[in-house]
Amino acid sequence: MATTVIEVEVDGETARKCREADPEARRWYGRVLSGWLASPEERAQAGARLRESMSHASADARRRGLTPEILEEILHDGYAVGV
């Protein structure tokens, strides 16, 4: 999706934080604002795409041998978050 730069009036501290944010954080801010301003239909479509992607990822993980027990062990031991 193409993006466009816009101007939004905010307080000075918020402006400073946005100016000083790294590019990844600025993209995240844009996605949050886009989601906030999306219509209910756009949000529903995005949710459907997310559910479909998660379903595909889950099916792939099961094909590769991931079981609920293995997943629980991974989550409990912190491997999933690099702890």
Backbone as ProteinMPNN parsed JSONL, in Angstrom:
{"seq_chain_A": "MATTVIEVEVDGETARKCREADPEARRWYGRVLSGWLASPEERAQAGARLRESMSHASADARRRGLTPEILEEILHDGYAVGV", "coords_chain_A": {"N_chain_A": [[0.846, -1.17, 0.0], [0.559, 2.181, -0.83], [1.939, 5.041, 0.773], [1.288, 8.246, 2.288], [2.53, 11.361, 3.321], [1.305, 13.244, 6.017], [0.044, 16.126, 7.802], [-0.482, 16.59, 11.225], [-1.867, 18.171, 13.963], [-0.316, 18.241, 17.06], [0.676, 18.111, 20.555], [3.708, 19.686, 21.79], [5.55, 17.873, 23.0], [4.731, 15.372, 22.019], [5.179, 15.824, 19.303], [7.975, 16.099, 19.323], [8.769, 13.518, 20.129], [7.845, 12.044, 17.933], [9.394, 13.134, 15.834], [11.924, 12.315, 16.677], [11.758, 9.582, 16.619], [12.662, 6.306, 15.455], [12.749, 5.018, 12.039], [11.211, 2.617, 11.884], [9.494, 2.788, 14.115], [8.08, 5.067, 13.384], [6.71, 4.127, 11.139], [5.074, 2.297, 12.436], [3.517, 4.039, 13.997], [2.095, 5.25, 11.918], [0.633, 3.045, 10.944], [-0.968, 2.506, 13.162], [-2.494, 4.88, 13.344], [-3.768, 4.778, 10.839], [-5.301, 2.451, 11.193], [-6.925, 3.281, 13.272], [-8.47, 5.199, 12.028], [-9.786, 3.786, 10.117], [-12.648, 2.476, 8.364], [-15.492, 0.614, 9.663], [-15.94, -1.544, 7.919], [-13.472, -1.778, 6.606], [-11.882, -2.476, 8.8], [-13.026, -4.939, 9.438], [-12.392, -6.41, 7.141], [-9.592, -6.391, 7.336], [-9.292, -7.826, 9.706], [-10.31, -10.308, 8.875], [-8.366, -11.008, 6.983], [-6.15, -11.248, 8.678], [-6.983, -13.385, 10.355], [-7.098, -15.419, 8.419], [-4.389, -15.562, 7.63], [-3.26, -16.358, 10.063], [-4.467, -18.824, 10.373], [-3.359, -20.235, 8.227], [-0.656, -20.225, 9.025], [-0.865, -21.689, 11.398], [-1.754, -24.182, 10.434], [0.466, -24.876, 8.887], [2.415, -25.061, 10.892], [1.423, -27.257, 12.331], [1.67, -29.246, 10.363], [4.405, -29.391, 10.305], [4.917, -30.599, 12.663], [4.415, -29.351, 15.121], [2.935, -29.472, 18.229], [0.2, -28.897, 20.564], [1.282, -29.334, 23.102], [4.068, -29.05, 22.735], [4.124, -26.383, 21.916], [3.171, -25.142, 24.259], [5.299, -25.734, 25.962], [7.369, -24.307, 24.71], [6.388, -21.673, 24.968], [6.208, -21.497, 27.758], [8.871, -21.787, 28.543], [9.982, -19.527, 27.481], [11.186, -19.349, 24.993], [9.956, -18.366, 22.714], [10.032, -15.634, 22.874], [12.626, -14.993, 22.977], [13.858, -15.064, 25.464]], "CA_chain_A": [[0.0, 0.0, 0.0], [1.308, 3.439, -0.89], [1.707, 5.919, 1.914], [1.347, 9.68, 2.058], [2.863, 12.137, 4.507], [0.262, 14.201, 6.384], [0.314, 16.949, 8.976], [-1.47, 16.466, 12.281], [-1.482, 19.024, 15.087], [-0.152, 17.555, 18.343], [1.427, 18.931, 21.503], [5.133, 19.751, 21.519], [6.238, 16.661, 23.432], [4.392, 14.329, 21.06], [5.897, 16.154, 18.068], [9.394, 15.789, 19.53], [8.906, 12.066, 20.117], [7.669, 11.574, 16.555], [10.571, 13.53, 15.054], [13.092, 11.567, 17.128], [11.516, 8.143, 16.5], [13.334, 5.639, 14.338], [11.81, 4.781, 10.935], [10.273, 1.531, 12.175], [8.48, 3.321, 15.022], [7.228, 5.994, 12.625], [5.793, 3.307, 10.32], [4.093, 1.752, 13.372], [2.577, 5.134, 14.292], [1.229, 5.394, 10.748], [-0.311, 1.926, 10.897], [-1.936, 2.695, 14.247], [-3.405, 5.947, 12.942], [-4.586, 4.261, 9.737], [-6.277, 1.532, 11.765], [-7.859, 4.067, 14.073], [-9.351, 5.958, 11.143], [-10.41, 2.89, 9.147], [-14.085, 2.244, 8.514], [-15.779, -0.718, 10.21], [-15.783, -2.541, 6.868], [-12.033, -1.97, 6.416], [-11.39, -3.218, 9.965], [-13.506, -6.317, 9.304], [-11.581, -7.042, 6.094], [-8.25, -6.598, 7.888], [-9.417, -8.925, 10.663], [-10.466, -11.548, 8.11], [-7.043, -11.332, 6.418], [-5.305, -11.698, 9.782], [-7.421, -14.73, 10.739], [-6.689, -16.34, 7.355], [-2.935, -15.735, 7.742], [-2.984, -17.139, 11.265], [-4.914, -20.184, 10.094], [-2.334, -20.852, 7.369], [0.539, -20.428, 9.85], [-1.168, -22.775, 12.32], [-1.768, -25.431, 9.67], [1.857, -25.154, 8.525], [3.101, -25.502, 12.112], [0.973, -28.627, 12.618], [2.3, -30.125, 9.365], [5.814, -29.523, 10.666], [5.022, -31.368, 13.894], [4.165, -28.602, 16.349], [1.742, -29.911, 18.958], [-0.125, -27.962, 21.645], [2.207, -29.548, 24.214], [5.35, -28.43, 22.376], [3.913, -24.94, 21.947], [3.103, -24.741, 25.662], [6.667, -25.794, 26.493], [8.103, -23.175, 24.133], [5.903, -20.444, 25.599], [6.55, -21.524, 29.183], [10.325, -21.609, 28.712], [10.382, -18.208, 26.999], [11.9, -19.403, 23.713], [9.253, -17.602, 21.683], [10.344, -14.208, 22.987], [14.066, -14.819, 23.053], [14.318, -14.89, 26.854]], "C_chain_A": [[0.897, 1.24, 0.0], [0.97, 4.29, 0.323], [1.861, 7.364, 1.499], [1.681, 10.364, 3.371], [1.749, 13.143, 4.75], [0.749, 15.042, 7.548], [-0.832, 16.786, 9.952], [-0.985, 17.334, 13.43], [-1.466, 18.209, 16.37], [0.61, 18.484, 19.285], [2.933, 18.795, 21.222], [5.893, 18.484, 21.879], [5.973, 15.508, 22.469], [5.134, 14.57, 19.748], [7.376, 15.789, 18.185], [9.629, 14.285, 19.454], [8.768, 11.502, 18.702], [8.881, 11.912, 15.693], [11.784, 12.678, 15.395], [12.945, 10.051, 16.983], [12.277, 7.566, 15.317], [12.298, 5.316, 13.251], [10.793, 3.676, 11.209], [9.151, 2.012, 13.094], [7.536, 4.259, 14.275], [6.256, 5.235, 11.736], [4.7, 2.726, 11.21], [3.066, 2.806, 13.727], [1.592, 5.305, 13.141], [0.2, 4.283, 10.66], [-1.378, 2.07, 11.981], [-2.959, 3.758, 13.852], [-4.319, 5.486, 11.808], [-5.667, 3.327, 10.261], [-7.348, 2.251, 12.549], [-8.9, 4.761, 13.204], [-10.08, 5.082, 10.122], [-11.908, 2.746, 9.423], [-14.307, 0.863, 9.132], [-15.595, -1.827, 9.169], [-14.3, -2.839, 6.619], [-11.426, -2.759, 7.571], [-11.8, -4.68, 9.877], [-12.687, -7.068, 8.256], [-10.171, -7.332, 6.601], [-8.262, -7.752, 8.885], [-9.537, -10.262, 9.959], [-9.134, -11.968, 7.497], [-6.113, -11.86, 7.501], [-5.686, -13.119, 10.203], [-6.994, -15.764, 9.709], [-5.18, -16.61, 7.43], [-2.583, -16.603, 8.943], [-3.39, -18.597, 11.071], [-3.891, -20.924, 9.237], [-1.077, -21.155, 8.182], [0.332, -21.593, 10.812], [-1.144, -24.12, 11.604], [-0.349, -25.836, 9.28], [2.626, -25.684, 9.729], [2.701, -26.936, 12.471], [1.594, -29.619, 11.643], [3.76, -30.384, 9.701], [6.013, -30.206, 12.019], [4.805, -30.605, 15.19], [2.857, -29.073, 16.968], [1.416, -28.858, 20.023], [0.845, -28.098, 22.827], [3.564, -28.896, 23.945], [5.221, -26.916, 22.428], [3.878, -24.434, 23.384], [4.498, -24.73, 26.281], [7.495, -24.616, 25.984], [7.688, -21.875, 24.825], [6.29, -20.381, 27.07], [8.024, -21.248, 29.415], [10.832, -20.291, 28.169], [11.103, -18.203, 25.672], [11.263, -18.5, 22.658], [9.571, -16.126, 21.735], [11.828, -13.962, 23.186], [14.598, -14.597, 24.451], [15.348, -15.939, 27.185]], "O_chain_A": [[1.871, 1.318, 0.749], [-0.151, 4.255, 0.83], [2.486, 7.67, 0.483], [1.165, 9.981, 4.421], [1.296, 13.816, 3.824], [1.741, 14.713, 8.199], [-2.002, 16.836, 9.572], [0.176, 17.248, 13.829], [-2.455, 17.571, 16.731], [1.126, 19.519, 18.864], [3.361, 17.893, 20.502], [6.786, 18.066, 21.142], [6.886, 14.751, 22.139], [5.659, 13.632, 19.149], [7.958, 15.235, 17.252], [10.566, 13.828, 18.799], [9.496, 10.584, 18.324], [9.343, 11.08, 14.912], [12.584, 12.352, 14.518], [13.907, 9.315, 17.202], [12.507, 8.241, 14.313], [11.097, 5.339, 13.521], [9.634, 3.789, 10.809], [7.986, 1.681, 12.876], [6.328, 4.244, 14.511], [5.104, 5.643, 11.588], [3.539, 2.661, 10.808], [1.87, 2.517, 13.759], [0.395, 5.485, 13.364], [-0.964, 4.53, 10.342], [-2.552, 1.787, 11.744], [-4.162, 3.55, 14.01], [-5.515, 5.775, 11.82], [-6.817, 3.399, 9.828], [-8.523, 1.888, 12.505], [-10.061, 4.894, 13.591], [-10.898, 5.58, 9.348], [-12.366, 2.878, 10.558], [-13.399, 0.031, 9.123], [-15.146, -2.924, 9.503], [-13.913, -3.994, 6.444], [-10.562, -3.61, 7.359], [-11.011, -5.566, 10.205], [-12.329, -8.229, 8.458], [-9.619, -8.398, 6.327], [-7.339, -8.567, 8.902], [-8.937, -11.247, 10.39], [-8.804, -13.154, 7.489], [-5.369, -12.813, 7.271], [-4.811, -13.965, 10.388], [-6.576, -16.864, 10.072], [-4.747, -17.756, 7.308], [-1.719, -17.475, 8.858], [-2.713, -19.501, 11.562], [-3.59, -22.092, 9.485], [-0.495, -22.231, 8.04], [1.242, -22.395, 11.023], [-0.576, -25.087, 12.112], [-0.004, -27.016, 9.338], [3.397, -26.636, 9.611], [3.548, -27.736, 12.869], [2.0, -30.71, 12.043], [4.291, -31.459, 9.419], [7.146, -30.374, 12.47], [4.996, -31.17, 16.267], [1.811, -29.074, 16.32], [2.26, -28.022, 20.347], [1.189, -27.108, 23.472], [4.138, -28.263, 24.831], [6.115, -26.236, 22.932], [4.486, -23.411, 23.696], [4.838, -23.82, 27.037], [8.237, -24.0, 26.749], [8.537, -21.075, 25.218], [6.66, -19.319, 27.57], [8.392, -20.559, 30.366], [12.0, -19.956, 28.37], [11.593, -17.156, 25.248], [11.958, -17.938, 21.811], [9.398, -15.425, 20.738], [12.241, -12.853, 23.524], [15.666, -14.009, 24.624], [15.861, -15.969, 28.304]]}, "name": "protein", "num_of_chains": 1, "seq": "MATTVIEVEVDGETARKCREADPEARRWYGRVLSGWLASPEERAQAGARLRESMSHASADARRRGLTPEILEEILHDGYAVGV"}
